[in-house]
């Protein structure tokens, strides 16, 4: 006969059998699986990074945007190289989960590290919303380009995105290894799909058959003219804005350092190899998509669909059956990797949150592993906040990107600055080179944060700018509360466990004479006090008289019932006064036992209100008074009674 509660049985059916702590090592990821799981966010950014650059350039400089995108892409790849070198250093030196948070904490102290913590936590939340929204865009783009019968599906953007986030949360609640198996394959499918597009484009380009997109098609972003942009002195501002938008291609680069605990041993070496492989793949994809946009003039649409990458696939593969098959393959693999890229935060966010919570800057419940050894509370928190963000923005990629890069580039800044400080304190081989690389990474990342905050401020970046100081304040406030609690509770005077009172009394609070009250009275006797008193507060005098008469007639207990007048019905106030009078001599300690009847069904919980916790809070502030709530399973007693057996007191 199982004693599992119904809720636990439902959890077990949904999530599978529970994993014990010794299985943690089995949940580690190999390099190939880690590349698919942790790198999906970064690699999938190439699906919309180039489009976001064009979305800024096209309205200002028109067709010249397709030329200007190449130097902007080159600048982004330069930043990618610097950040790859920086994070290779991170995963080599710091082999615990946390990435830039750990770097900042070890080099600047825990308070400054909360800037990195907030940056990463915000980035993870926004990443889930952005990746899922972009994945749904890929599916809707496929419908737009596959045929007229499937147009008009934009209204599905939000519900489909919400459903995907819920599915990702479910997959991760089942455990790391199963999430890896589920989410690793799409990364490789996407690499193959974009590789096929680039290969086909190279062949068609060499034969002179690569077509151009229609820049005047209905729904495209309106084209400006080159003269307008330069004439109004907007060139530098627009290029910087485009660079900041394109910086979204680099989001996810930090995921490997944040999730390094998920790697098999040796963690540092395996993480570094995976990081380098991921960066090389990302560089090829970003350069390839931008180059193809340069030649095909694939232009963003106002409502986000069809996407630039979908247009490129259609232009390269053509309109025939094979072309449609190629388009379907590209778009499905793009949607899959974008969706699985949203899975990366479900690995990184709980690890980081647990690490910050261990430092007592977040609630400790985030450090607990759940049913399947995943940090379930972190996964649930990420899911709830991401869904809220998705609902507020309507799953619009353009709106979400405005919130995107500030967080991750702030984390990049903290990592680069922290490593610079780390190497400045040491005498080691290649010290100057490491200082130069990390300092450059920090300065450039800080510049991107500033550019993004200024150029995107009115488009939503103001929200992140406001959230950052509030988030740092909140984390610092949580830490201060934990420290104050510890300071108060950890003062241990010598011999503090010895009894101070000469006498010990036990009060059993009685609502009615039943099995729950009898269990409490029996327990009271087992405490061996100097006196046991059954106390009933007479809120209803007629009921109190009937209870007293019944109590005198029964042989179930030898303890007399005391009635305490409570004419104003302030039960907790009356109990406090009685407890205070009992312990007023300073030599009497008091234990108050509160029977609590437990009901398994919803109706029983609805019909019976519990006052035990409120009573405990009311009495807990009094000296020499302890309160114990004694649960009694009333539903079990009912089942036993129906079976004809003796009533239980246990």
C-alpha positions, -999 to 999 in steps of 0.1 A, spaced: 0 0 0 15 33 -11 15 63 13 22 88 -16 -2 118 -18 -23 122 -49 -3 153 -59 30 134 -57 16 105 -78 6 131 -105 41 146 -104 56 111 -107 34 103 -137 43 136 -154 80 138 -147 90 102 -143 104 84 -113 125 105 -89 162 106 -92 184 103 -61 214 126 -55 239 100 -64 226 102 -100 238 138 -104 270 126 -122 248 107 -147 231 139 -156 262 156 -170 265 165 -206 290 153 -232 306 179 -255 284 171 -285 252 172 -265 264 203 -247 270 220 -280 234 213 -290 219 222 -257 240 251 -244 250 266 -278 215 266 -293 207 301 -280 240 316 -294 239 298 -328 202 305 -333 208 342 -329 221 342 -364 186 337 -376 176 372 -367 208 392 -359 214 403 -395 177 411 -399 178 434 -369 207 453 -385 188 458 -417 157 468 -398 177 499 -386 196 506 -418 169 501 -445 145 529 -434 174 554 -434 198 545 -462 176 523 -484 193 499 -507 227 511 -494 219 491 -463 229 459 -481 264 473 -485 266 488 -451 256 456 -434 290 440 -443 313 463 -423 288 462 -394 289 424 -395 327 425 -395 327 447 -364 304 422 -347 326 393 -356 356 412 -342 337 415 -309 328 378 -311 365 369 -313 374 391 -283 346 377 -262 355 341 -272 390 346 -260 376 363 -228 352 335 -220 378 308 -229 397 323 -200 366 323 -178 358 286 -182 395 277 -177 399 296 -145 364 294 -130 349 259 -133 318 265 -113 285 276 -127 280 313 -127 302 327 -155 306 365 -152 289 364 -118 316 342 -104 343 363 -121 329 396 -106 324 381 -72 359 367 -69 375 399 -82 352 427 -71 333 413 -41 298 400 -37 280 433 -38 295 444 -71 288 409 -85 251 415 -81 253 438 -112 264 407 -132 237 386 -115 209 409 -124 223 413 -160 223 375 -165 190 369 -149 173 396 -170 191 383 -201 179 348 -195 143 359 -191 143 380 -223 161 353 -242 133 328 -236 108 354 -249 129 365 -279 139 330 -291 104 316 -288 89 346 -306 114 343 -334 108 306 -337 71 312 -342 80 339 -367 99 312 -387 68 290 -388 45 318 -398 71 328 -425 70 293 -439 32 295 -441 35 329 -459 60 317 -485 46 282 -489 13 293 -504 -16 317 -502 -38 292 -484 -18 296 -453 -16 333 -449 -32 353 -421 -17 332 -393 -2 361 -375 -28 359 -348 -13 325 -337 20 342 -328 12 346 -291 -7 314 -283 19 292 -301 48 310 -283 31 305 -249 26 268 -256 62 263 -266 75 279 -233 52 256 -213 66 226 -233 102 237 -227 95 241 -190 80 206 -189 110 191 -207 135 207 -183 115 196 -152 121 161 -163 159 166 -159 190 178 -176 199 146 -196 165 141 -210 163 178 -220 197 174 -237 185 144 -257 154 164 -267 171 196 -276 205 188 -290 195 176 -325 179 209 -338 213 227 -335 229 203 -359 198 204 -383 200 242 -383 238 241 -391 231 217 -420 201 238 -433 220 271 -434 251 253 -448 229 240 -476 215 275 -482 250 290 -484 262 262 -507 233 266 -530 237 304 -530 274 300 -539 266 278 -568 238 301 -581 260 331 -575 288 317 -596 265 309 -625 249 344 -622 214 330 -614 210 343 -578 178 365 -578 171 397 -558 142 402 -535 114 427 -543 122 458 -523 88 473 -531 67 443 -520 37 450 -499 45 450 -462 83 455 -464 100 481 -442 98 514 -461 131 522 -479 149 555 -472 174 571 -495 212 572 -488 212 610 -491 187 614 -462 208 595 -437 241 613 -445 224 646 -450 209 648 -415 241 637 -399 225 604 -388 252 582 -403 272 575 -371 241 572 -350 224 548 -374 255 526 -378 259 525 -340 222 515 -337 226 488 -363 257 475 -345 238 474 -312 209 455 -329 233 431 -345 249 426 -311 219 404 -304 237 378 -325 262 374 -297 236 367 -270 240 332 -256 278 333 -258 279 333 -220 257 302 -216 285 277 -216 303 295 -187 271 298 -168 263 261 -173 298 247 -169 286 225 -140 266 205 -165 298 194 -183 316 161 -177 351 161 -162 374 178 -170 348 205 -170 371 235 -179 387 218 -209 354 204 -223 337 237 -218 365 256 -236 364 232 -266 327 235 -269 329 273 -266 354 276 -294 334 253 -316 302 273 -309 319 306 -317 333 293 -350 299 280 -361 283 313 -351 308 334 -370 302 313 -402 264 316 -399 263 353 -391 287 361 -419 269 338 -443 234 352 -436 246 388 -438 266 381 -471 235 365 -486 214 395 -476 240 417 -492 236 398 -525 199 390 -525 186 422 -509 163 403 -486 145 430 -467 127 429 -433 89 431 -432 71 455 -409 52 427 -391 83 405 -389 72 379 -414 84 365 -437 118 368 -421 150 376 -439 164 341 -436 131 327 -450 133 350 -480 169 340 -486 160 303 -486 131 310 -510 153 330 -533 181 305 -533 160 273 -537 135 287 -561 98 281 -565 97 244 -576 89 213 -555 126 209 -546 128 246 -537 97 243 -515 111 212 -498 144 231 -491 124 260 -477 104 238 -454 136 221 -442 153 255 -435 123 270 -418 115 240 -396 151 236 -386 152 274 -379 121 272 -358 134 242 -339 167 258 -330 151 290 -320 128 271 -297 156 250 -284 177 282 -281 151 293 -256 159 261 -237 194 274 -229 181 297 -202 163 268 -186 197 253 -181 216 284 -172 191 304 -152 185 277 -125 222 271 -121 230 308 -118 200 314 -95 211 286 -72 246 299 -71 234 334 -62 211 319 -36 240 301 -20 256 335 -15 223 345 1 213 371 -24 183 352 -36 158 330 -17 173 297 -5 145 276 -21 163 282 -54 192 260 -42 170 229 -39 170 202 -65 136 189 -75 120 155 -84 144 149 -113 175 166 -99 168 198 -118 165 231 -100 127 230 -103 120 263 -85 143 282 -108 127 266 -138 92 275 -126 103 311 -118 118 316 -152 87 302 -169 63 325 -151 83 357 -157 90 348 -193 53 342 -200 45 375 -184 70 393 -206 56 375 -237 21 386 -229 31 422 -223 50 425 -256 26 404 -276 55 381 -286 70 408 -309 106 402 -316 112 438 -325 99 450 -291 118 423 -272 152 430 -289 151 465 -274 153 447 -240 178 421 -251 214 430 -255 218 454 -225 217 425 -200 241 402 -218 267 429 -227 266 441 -191 276 405 -182 303 406 -208 316 438 -194 318 423 -159 336 392 -171 362 412 -191 368 436 -162 370 409 -137 395 389 -157 416 420 -163 417 425 -125 426 388 -120 456 389 -144 468 423 -131 474 406 -97 494 377 -111 527 371 -128 521 345 -155 529 336 -191 511 358 -217 500 381 -189 500 413 -210 481 397 -239 455 384 -215 451 418 -199 448 435 -233 422 410 -246 400 411 -215 403 448 -211 393 453 -248 364 429 -243 352 449 -213 355 483 -229 338 473 -261 310 455 -243 305 486 -221 303 507 -252 276 484 -266 256 487 -234 258 525 -236 249 526 -273 220 503 -268 207 522 -238 208 555 -257 196 544 -291 169 521 -279 159 540 -248 125 551 -261 118 517 -277 118 499 -244 154 499 -232 144 524 -205 126 494 -188 159 475 -184 177 507 -174 152 511 -146 151 474 -137 189 471 -132 193 493 -102 161 480 -87 172 444 -92 206 451 -76 189 468 -47 165 439 -43 193 413 -42 213 434 -18 183 438 4 177 400 5 213 395 14 211 420 42 180 403 56 197 369 56 228 384 73 207 401 100 188 369 106 220 349 109 235 375 132 205 373 155 201 335 154 237 324 155 246 341 188 251 311 210 256 318 247 273 292 268 249 266 283 220 281 264 204 247 260 199 242 298 164 247 312 158 281 329 123 275 342 116 255 373 81 245 362 67 233 329 30 235 320 13 223 288 -19 238 275 -40 219 250 -63 242 230 -97 225 227 -123 234 201 -143 202 206 -137 168 222 -127 145 193 -98 123 183 -76 152 174 -80 167 209 -74 133 225 -42 129 205 -29 162 217 -38 154 253 -20 121 251 11 138 236 9 164 264 12 137 290 42 122 272 61 155 276 60 148 314 51 184 324 42 196 359 7 202 347 -16 195 317 -45 218 311 -72 215 285 -83 251 276 -114 262 257 -120 298 249 -157 305 253 -166 326 222 -201 310 221 -212 306 257 -240 282 249 -217 259 230 -191 262 258 -216 250 284 -226 220 262 -190 211 256 -182 213 294 -212 191 303 -201 165 277 -165 167 289 -176 159 325 -196 129 313 -169 113 292 -144 88 303 -120 94 274 -98 118 293 -89 125 329 -79 161 323 -104 187 334 -117 213 309 -111 249 317 -133 275 301 -118 310 295 -142 338 288 -137 355 255 -166 379 251 -149 401 225 -141 370 203 -104 380 201 -91 345 204 -54 352 199 -55 382 222 -71 361 250 -46 333 245 -17 358 247 -31 372 280 -35 337 295 0 327 284 15 359 297 -2 354 331 10 318 333 46 327 327 47 360 345 67 347 375 97 340 352 100 305 365 73 288 345 77 277 309 46 270 288 40 247 258 8 253 239 -4 223 218 -28 232 189 -46 203 173 -49 207 135 -73 186 116 -61 177 81 -84 170 52 -73 153 19 -102 164 -2 -108 200 -14 -143 201 2 -129 193 36 -102 220 33 -129 245 22 -153 237 51 -127 237 79 -104 267 84 -71 263 103 -60 287 129 -29 269 141 -4 290 122 -20 323 133 -20 311 170 17 301 167 26 336 153 6 353 181 23 334 209 58 330 194 68 365 205 63 358 242 92 346 263 91 312 279 63 301 255 66 274 228 38 265 203 34 231 187 9 223 159 -2 187 160 -16 175 127 -44 149 127 -55 132 95 -92 135 98 -98 120 63 -79 89 73 -100 86 105 -131 88 84 -119 60 61 -110 38 91 -144 44 107 -162 35 74 -142 2 74 -155 -7 109 -120 -6 126 -111 11 159 -106 49 156 -69 58 152 -50 83 174 -18 81 154 
